[in-house]
Amino acid sequence: MLEFLGRFHPVLVHLPIGILLIALLMQYLSTKEKYAGLSEAVTISLLIGMLSAFASCITGYLLSLSGEYDRSAISWHMWMGFGVAIVSALLYVRRINNRRDKIYKIMSGALVLLIIITGHLGGNLTHGADYLTSALEGKADAKFKRKPIPDVQQAMAYNDLVQPILAEKCFSCHGPTKQKGKLRMDQQELLMKGGKDGVVIKPGNTDESEIIKRVLLPREDEHHMSPKEKPQLTQKEITVIKWWIGNGAPFDKKVNQLPQADSIKPVLLSFQNAEGGSSEEGSATIADKDIPAEQVTKADEKTIDALRKAGAIVIPVAQNSNYLQVNFLNDTVITPEKLQLIVQLKKQLVSLKLSNTNTNDAALDAIAQCTSLIKLFLDHTLITDKDLSKLNNLSKLRYLNLVGTAVTANGIKPLAQLKQLKRIYLYQTKVDKTLWAELQKQFPSAKLDSGGYIVPSFPSDTSLVQRPIVQ
């Protein structure tokens, strides 16, 4: 019953804020001859505001007993709230006794200040400590922006995949300021500790893990997570969490260190270099603006099945789209037969990833036929300058990754004919640094990435990435 009464606090807490501020405004106006008639309204407004302030304090205290809020964060809000109630009571007593002296005026100013501070601290409890300042810093919309994942197989399973999902969908109720059900999920040890109903994650046992049970409940169920009025976990996100828990819920393992069934591979790939699942930069995943506007017929299913049996991952670039991306993530040997299968998808293929394979110059004849390509990954392959100019046939190409190859500036220059090209990655190539400025002039609308970023360590999870200066 006490917890039930405490939950009226969010309803009642706005009453003293509005009523007392209006009372103080009318009090100021009543000093003017034109508004002298407001004097009586001030007295009754102070009375109602005072009573609602005490009601808010009582319900707020009862709500704090639920254990859903961090004690250190709630303490200042609670005592400032009591201060509002007490000062408003003293102000009312002095007013009905006609003691409107200097002390009365000081107390009026103090009441305004207390209301502002209490309201601000209450907002911090609900929305986070940086809720107000983040808007001034231009970070409000990026609060839960996920970090890019250049290579999902090298990503940390928890830190890079699972934790961002929990941060976006769960931390508002189970984070540093609020712990609904006494469950806090923003720290690893507290996540595994669970809440008042016990542990929520049982490593290796997906079906018995409470977190999975809750997200799979009907949305209308009161125990469903997330609450029905808040953003819901997508099927892809649920699949990743289940996969992580099923593999023992490790916090220190990379994705490629965990078993992966064929069904989970395309799901993991969809997170690659993603902000919630898609990003333009450096990924086999295609952003919406990179999907061709024109329609294309559906690819031959037999060809797709043959490629998958040959070790490739073939998935659509978006829902309700016939355009495809092909990734040889788990196969390092590219045979002529596989290249011919790729060519058969040339109308639908917009992203081809041949990274870390035996792809050589001979493969460029087949690749050059895939004229719908927007992204091409040839990093850490045997590609050289010899036939690189054949890529000029790819008029729609926007992204080219040649990291870790033997290409030089002479091989790159002929590609300046590709007017749509926006990014060329050339880290660990044989491009002479002294020719870098000249090469950049050849590609005025493209960004040439030299790699070798300087990434200093910080105590937080945010790092500042700086592009090195090429002399």
Residue pairs with C-beta under 8 A, 6 or more apart in sequence:
2 62
2 65
3 62
3 63
3 65
3 66
5 59
5 62
6 59
6 60
6 61
6 62
6 63
6 64
6 65
6 66
7 59
7 63
8 59
9 56
9 59
9 60
9 62
9 63
12 52
12 55
12 56
12 59
13 56
13 59
13 60
13 122
15 49
15 52
15 55
15 56
16 49
16 50
16 52
16 53
16 56
16 84
16 85
16 88
16 115
17 115
17 119
19 45
19 48
19 49
19 52
20 45
20 46
20 49
20 50
20 53
20 84
20 88
20 111
20 115
21 112
21 115
22 45
23 42
23 45
23 46
23 49
24 108
24 111
24 112
26 35
26 38
26 41
26 42
26 45
27 38
27 42
27 108
29 35
29 38
30 36
30 37
30 38
30 39
30 42
42 95
43 92
43 95
43 96
46 88
46 91
46 92
46 95
47 92
49 88
50 85
50 88
50 89
50 91
50 92
53 81
53 84
53 85
53 88
54 85
54 89
56 81
56 85
57 78
57 81
57 82
57 84
57 85
60 77
60 78
60 81
61 78
63 69
64 71
64 74
64 78
67 179
67 182
67 196
68 178
68 179
68 180
68 181
68 182
69 125
69 177
69 178
69 179
70 176
70 177
70 178
70 179
73 124
73 125
73 129
73 176
73 177
74 125
76 121
77 118
77 121
77 122
77 124
77 125
80 114
80 117
80 118
80 121
81 118
81 122
83 114
83 118
84 111
84 114
84 115
84 118
87 107
87 110
87 111
87 114
88 111
90 107
91 104
91 107
91 108
91 111
94 100
94 103
94 104
94 107
95 104
120 132
123 131
123 132
124 131
124 132
124 177
125 177
125 178
126 177
126 178
128 143
128 175
128 177
129 177
130 139
131 140
134 140
134 143
144 164
144 167
144 168
145 275
146 164
146 168
146 274
146 275
146 276
147 160
147 164
148 273
148 274
148 275
148 279
148 281
148 282
148 283
149 155
149 160
149 161
149 271
149 272
149 273
149 274
150 272
150 273
150 282
150 283
151 272
152 160
152 161
152 255
152 268
152 269
152 271
152 272
153 254
153 255
153 256
153 268
153 329
154 254
154 255
154 256
155 161
155 254
155 255
155 271
156 252
156 253
156 254
156 255
157 244
157 247
157 250
157 253
157 254
157 255
157 257
157 258
158 188
158 244
158 249
158 250
158 251
158 252
158 253
159 251
159 461
160 255
161 240
161 244
161 255
161 268
161 271
162 240
162 241
162 244
165 233
165 237
165 240
165 241
166 185
166 186
166 191
167 186
168 231
168 276
169 226
169 230
169 231
169 232
169 233
169 237
170 185
170 225
170 226
171 185
171 186
172 178
172 230
173 180
173 226
173 227
173 230
174 180
174 181
174 183
174 184
174 185
174 186
174 195
175 184
175 185
175 186
176 184
176 186
179 195
181 195
181 196
181 197
182 195
182 196
183 194
183 195
183 196
183 200
184 190
184 191
184 195
185 191
188 251
191 200
191 201
192 199
192 201
192 249
193 199
194 200
194 201
194 210
197 210
198 210
199 210
200 209
200 210
200 211
200 214
201 209
201 210
201 211
201 245
201 249
202 208
202 209
202 245
203 245
203 248
203 249
203 250
204 245
204 246
204 247
204 248
204 249
205 245
206 212
206 242
206 245
206 246
209 245
211 225
211 241
211 245
212 238
212 241
212 242
212 245
214 223
214 224
214 225
215 224
215 225
215 226
215 233
215 238
215 241
216 238
217 223
217 224
217 225
218 224
219 228
219 232
220 228
225 233
226 232
226 233
233 241
236 267
236 270
236 277
239 264
239 267
240 264
240 267
240 268
240 271
243 258
243 260
243 264
243 267
244 250
244 258
247 258
247 259
250 258
255 268
260 268
265 313
265 329
265 330
266 313
266 315
269 284
269 285
269 313
269 315
269 327
269 329
270 277
270 278
270 285
270 315
271 277
272 283
272 284
272 285
273 279
273 281
273 282
273 283
273 284
273 285
274 283
274 285
277 285
278 285
278 286
278 287
278 288
279 285
279 287
280 287
280 289
280 290
281 423
282 399
282 401
282 423
282 425
283 375
284 325
284 327
284 351
284 353
284 375
284 377
285 317
285 325
285 351
286 317
286 318
286 323
286 325
286 350
286 351
286 374
286 375
288 318
290 350
290 374
290 375
290 398
291 317
291 318
291 321
291 323
291 350
292 323
292 350
292 372
292 374
292 396
295 322
296 322
296 323
296 347
296 348
296 372
297 322
297 347
297 348
298 322
298 348
299 322
299 324
299 345
299 347
299 348
300 344
300 345
303 341
303 344
303 345
304 314
304 324
304 345
306 341
307 314
307 326
307 338
307 341
307 342
307 345
308 314
310 331
310 337
310 338
310 341
311 328
311 330
311 331
312 326
312 327
312 328
312 331
312 338
313 326
313 327
313 328
313 329
313 330
314 324
314 325
314 326
314 327
314 345
315 324
315 325
316 322
316 323
316 324
316 325
317 323
317 324
317 325
317 350
317 351
322 348
323 348
323 349
323 350
323 372
324 345
324 348
324 349
324 350
324 351
325 349
325 350
325 351
325 352
325 353
325 375
326 342
326 345
326 349
326 351
326 352
326 353
327 351
327 353
328 334
328 338
328 353
328 354
328 355
328 357
329 353
331 357
332 356
332 357
332 358
333 357
333 358
334 354
334 357
334 358
334 359
334 363
336 366
339 363
339 366
339 367
340 366
342 349
342 352
342 366
342 367
342 370
343 366
343 369
343 370
345 370
346 369
346 370
346 371
346 372
347 372
348 372
349 370
349 372
349 373
350 372
350 373
350 374
350 375
350 396
351 373
351 374
351 375
351 376
351 377
352 367
352 370
352 373
352 375
352 376
352 377
353 375
353 377
354 363
354 377
354 378
354 381
355 377
355 378
355 379
355 380
355 381
355 401
356 379
356 380
356 381
357 381
358 381
358 382
359 378
359 381
359 382
359 383
360 381
360 382
360 383
360 384
361 382
361 383
361 384
361 386
361 387
361 388
362 387
364 383
364 387
364 388
364 390
364 391
365 387
365 390
367 373
367 376
367 390
367 391
367 394
368 390
368 391
368 393
368 394
369 393
370 394
371 393
371 394
371 395
371 396
372 396
373 394
373 396
373 397
374 396
374 397
374 398
374 399
375 397
375 398
375 399
376 391
376 394
376 397
376 399
376 400
376 401
377 401
378 400
378 401
378 402
378 405
379 401
379 402
379 403
379 404
379 405
379 425
380 403
380 404
380 405
381 404
381 405
382 405
382 406
383 402
383 405
383 406
383 407
384 405
384 406
384 407
384 411
385 406
385 407
385 408
385 410
385 411
386 411
388 407
388 411
388 412
388 414
388 415
389 411
389 414
389 415
391 397
391 400
391 415
391 418
392 414
392 415
392 417
392 418
394 418
395 418
395 419
395 420
396 420
397 418
397 420
397 421
398 420
398 421
398 422
398 423
399 421
399 422
399 423
400 415
400 421
400 423
400 424
400 425
401 425
402 412
402 424
402 425
402 426
402 429
403 425
403 426
403 427
403 428
403 429
403 451
404 427
404 428
404 429
405 429
406 429
406 430
407 426
407 429
407 430
407 431
408 429
408 430
408 431
408 432
409 431
409 432
409 435
409 438
409 439
412 424
412 426
412 431
412 439
412 442
413 439
413 442
415 421
415 424
415 443
416 442
416 443
419 445
421 443
421 445
421 446
422 445
422 446
422 447
423 446
423 447
423 449
424 443
424 446
424 447
424 448
424 449
425 449
425 451
426 448
426 449
426 450
426 451
427 449
427 450
427 451
427 452
428 451
431 439
433 470
433 471
434 471
436 448
436 450
436 470
437 470
439 448
440 448
450 467
450 468
450 470
452 468
453 465
453 466
453 467
453 468
454 465
454 466
454 468
455 463
455 464
455 465
456 463
456 464
457 463
458 464
